[in-house]
Amino acid sequence: MSETPQEEADIVYRICPWVTNEELNPLFVVSWPDHQWRDFGPVLSRSLTYICAFYKGRLIGFVNLAWDGGLHAFLLDPTVHPDWRHRGIGRSLVQRSVIVAQAHGVEWVHVDFDVALRDFYQRCGFGPTEAGLIHLESTSRA
């Protein structure tokens, strides 16, 4: 899909819009091979913010910013529809979430990512850190 300047101008970014599972899950299905249909409501209700990108009313991008209620926020699920990638939408979603974080007094925005995405996150302003992670597998979720 070749984007024209008019198409780029028609992309609308919204902070915490009303967005349904019926919009989010199809975006995640085409973007993440292992995605399982889920209810996003509980996650979004606890977020500092989430930002969506729309083209002519169709959801084409999403990012969630969780936080600890204080100085740390966590960038989760940055997602851009495969037909719309490599056009700056992902970076714009991340930058907009960082602006919201700053407005709330957040001092640190964390992100975990696969090595293949390192360049993307560096272009978004993230620096390398050492981090630890425990993967908890569960057959049920509360």
Stockholm file with secondary structure:
# STOCKHOLM 1.0

chainA/1-142         MSETPQEEADIVYRICPWVTNEELNPLFVVSWPDHQWRDFGPVLSRSLTYICAFYKGRLIGFVNLAWDGGLHAFLLDPTVHPDWRHRGIGRSLVQRSVIVAQAHGVEWVHVDFDVALRDFYQRCGFGPTEAGLIHLESTSRA
#=GR chainA/1-142 SS CCCCHHHHHTEEEEESCCCCHHHHHHHHHHHCTTCCCCCCHHHHTTCSEEEEEEETTEEEEEEEEEECSSSEEEEEEEEECGGGCSSSHHHHHHHHHHHHHHHTTCCEEECCCCGGGHHHHHHTTCCCCCCCCCCCCCSCCC
#=GC SS_cons         CCCCHHHHHTEEEEESCCCCHHHHHHHHHHHCTTCCCCCCHHHHTTCSEEEEEEETTEEEEEEEEEECSSSEEEEEEEEECGGGCSSSHHHHHHHHHHHHHHHTTCCEEECCCCGGGHHHHHHTTCCCCCCCCCCCCCSCCC
//
